[in-house]
Amino acid sequence: MKPGQTPTVVYTLEEGGIDAVVAGLATKGATIVTPVSHAPGGWSADLTDPDGRLFSVYQTTDAPR
């Protein structure tokens, strides 16, 4: 990730399962930039798609990880 670059798309996982979602995306060609880690009120991860576009996934602590 370039300095100052922020994700332009953030997907919220209302049902949870962020670890499985991130792992599944990685097997389909996404690159994990920031692994699943604490975020305000939940968990998040940053990834890039095969074309290099940055995106994030997020889930609250209310949903099962």
Buried (B, 14 or more C-beta within 10 A) or exposed (E): EEEEEEBEEEBEBEEBBBBEBBBEBBEEEBBBBBEBEEBEEBBBBBBBBEEEEBBBBBBBEEBEE
